[in-house]
Amino acid sequence: MDTHEFREVGHRMVDLLSEYLEHIEERPLFADVEPAKLNKLFAEPLPQNPSSSDEVLQQIQEKLLPYCTHVGHPGYFGLITPSPNLMGILADFICSALNQNVGAYTIGPSAVAMERRTVQWLAELVGYGEQAGGNLTSGGTMANFIGLKLARDYASKDRAQHDGIRDRWAVYTSEERHVSVDKAVDAVGVGRAWLRALPTDDEFRVRIDALETAIAEDKRDGVQPMCIVGMFGTTNTGAVDSLPDLRRIADREGMWLHADAAYGGGMLVSHEWPMGNKGLELADSVTMDPHKWFYAPLDAGAVLVKDERRLTLSFGMKPAYLTDQMDRTNERYQYYVHGFEQSRRFRSLKVWMSFKRYGAREIGNWIDANIRHAQRLHRLVEGHPDFEAANRPAMSAICIRYRGDDMDESESKQLHAEVASRVERSGRFWISTTEMKGRTWFRINPVNFRTRPEHMDELFALLRRECELAVQAKKAANRRMA
Ligand SMILES: Cc1ncc(COP(=O)(O)O)c(C=O)c1O
């Protein structure tokens, strides 16, 4: 492929994608297709001979596009993967063309500077000062892992990097945390058995009395408190833990406080429901995911650290082959010395370009609209006797359940799963189910700038209809059995 062909195919690709995005709502959101069929579509040996660009593009149109989950569809209310903003999509194209490796200054000087500024913007949103730093990561999972690694090294007075873990340590978090916290305590050597997943109150915030009890019991048993992971926007309901209380307890016990704002970080640019006063800046480190509620395309997560030096103490290694002998004035920032990853995609480009193109103001408008969507659904649910909501939405995530027809929990679980699957088959919406406090819920999270209020009305009408049909089908089956 020469640059002439690149230009020609590139223009056609942009046309194809513009068409796709313009008509995204007309597509069935989720393809009704068996996995075996998809595997068969791609079952071919490693190509030995070239194909024309036309043929390759044709295959993309035939084999990939029709079977995508169209997350940019306004009815996608699923697993916190928002509609990617258009400037961000273009940014990823530039990113691949330039292929800057922000792991090391010498492979992307201007990219490193841009990433430093983007990290600074995010840190300012948190409320951190000039000492703050961070890394753009593959997502919240990697950011939570880095947060836990910082916590472990801090708690060991910087011995664990060398000696591993010698004492018994415990990490405290909410029963509503994301599973990446469990993975992180495993990966840093603490072990999942030492993660204390504490009960929450009626608003799904971690209970401070339960935290105090767990710490006291651990200390009595010779287990050392290492870290608290506070939630700033839980996956299910957007709950925000009381970070000032968590800070006070962490200080008293000499613990690190990490806050998971992977989803909730978006609230920091909300105009109508700003959450800058919830104490996020009190955390020692924060996970934030621009690829969630800043509408950046995947992947773009971030770990932000109040004192950037902690990153260097935790990760700082300089093998000879990477040491930059040209850096005579010691000004070239080497991300690999201050983070876990070495080769790293220039993720900040799409975050930077999105903030430049739309401004925090426009992104905040999208966020406020999504919160209003959740509130609208909440009002509909409140007005219907057969449905209930877990709580008033704190952000855009809302959990609701069908409570008609006196079902036991196992029947209710089956009904919710069946209805969610029928919603998927409708091609109009995608929602998930979840469990909280021993009950099954529909989990609905509008994080999409194409969603309009009427989509919420349509979704609720569909849920009502499908729940009633499922109940009738169950009754008919019972009658046949009797
Ligand atoms: C609260 C929270 N933390 C962490 C994560 C993990 O983020 P990622 O999927 O970007 O790895 C998620 C994902 O939904 C989340 O909701």
The ligand as a Gaussian input file, in Angstrom:
#p B3LYP/6-31G(d) Opt

LIG

0 1
 C      -16.249000       1.438000      39.353000
 C      -15.407000       0.740000      38.320000
 N      -14.100000       0.572000      38.543000
 C      -13.301000      -0.051000      37.655000
 C      -13.808000      -0.534000      36.470000
 C      -12.905000      -1.237000      35.506000
 O      -12.639000      -0.393000      34.430000
 P      -12.159000      -0.934000      32.994000
 O      -13.302000      -1.711000      32.441000
 O      -11.870000       0.323000      32.269000
 O      -10.945000      -1.768000      33.207000
 C      -15.174000      -0.373000      36.191000
 C      -15.758000      -0.893000      34.946000
 O      -16.925000      -0.801000      34.691000
 C      -15.997000       0.282000      37.136000
 O      -17.319000       0.444000      36.928000

